[in-house]
Amino acid sequence: MHPTITLKAAIESTTLAETIVPDIDTLTACDISAERIVSLLELRQRYQSGGSDRAAVIRHWEFLRLLVASGKMEA
């Protein structure tokens, strides 16, 4: 599996590409791998389409947890 192809497929598969591209640019500027970015996009899509009241909060917590786990942010 080639990360760039997977990342391009993830961008093309979403209907909100214009809001996702700046997020991807920011994440790549922070040296986050393509695999992690795809995982984040999948999490975002899953939580946004879930319809739960807690989805926004959970999505932010998952993102922060990922940043801490990858060493991009201190706890």
C-alpha positions in Angstrom: 0.0 0.0 0.0 1.5 3.3 -1.1 0.8 6.1 1.5 0.5 8.9 -1.1 -2.0 7.0 -3.2 -4.0 6.2 -0.1 -3.9 9.8 1.0 -5.1 11.0 -2.4 -7.9 8.4 -2.3 -8.9 9.6 1.1 -9.1 13.2 -0.1 -11.0 12.3 -3.2 -13.5 10.1 -1.3 -14.6 13.0 1.0 -17.2 15.6 0.0 -15.4 18.3 2.1 -12.1 18.3 0.3 -11.8 22.1 0.4 -11.7 22.0 4.3 -9.6 18.9 4.5 -6.7 20.0 2.3 -5.6 22.8 4.7 -5.7 20.3 7.6 -3.6 17.8 5.6 -1.1 20.6 4.8 -0.8 21.5 8.4 -0.3 17.9 9.5 2.3 17.2 6.8 4.1 20.4 7.9 4.3 18.8 11.4 6.0 15.7 9.9 3.0 13.5 10.5 3.1 10.4 8.3 0.6 9.8 5.5 -0.7 6.7 7.3 -1.5 8.7 10.4 -3.2 11.4 8.3 -5.4 8.8 6.6 -6.3 7.4 10.0 -7.2 10.9 11.3 -9.4 11.5 8.2 -11.1 8.2 8.7 -11.7 9.0 12.4 -13.0 12.4 11.4 -15.4 11.0 8.9 -16.6 8.3 11.2 -17.3 10.7 14.1 -18.9 13.3 11.9 -21.3 10.9 10.3 -22.1 9.2 13.6 -24.6 11.8 14.6 -23.7 11.6 18.3 -23.8 14.8 20.4 -20.4 13.8 21.8 -18.8 13.2 18.4 -17.2 16.7 18.2 -15.7 16.3 21.7 -14.5 12.8 21.1 -13.0 13.7 17.8 -11.0 16.5 19.4 -9.8 14.2 22.2 -8.8 11.5 19.7 -6.8 14.0 17.7 -5.1 15.4 20.8 -4.3 11.8 22.0 -2.8 11.0 18.6 -0.6 14.1 18.7 0.6 13.2 22.2 1.2 9.6 21.3 3.2 10.7 18.2 5.3 13.1 20.3 4.1 16.2 18.4 2.5 17.6 21.6 3.4 17.3 25.3 0.8 16.1 27.7 
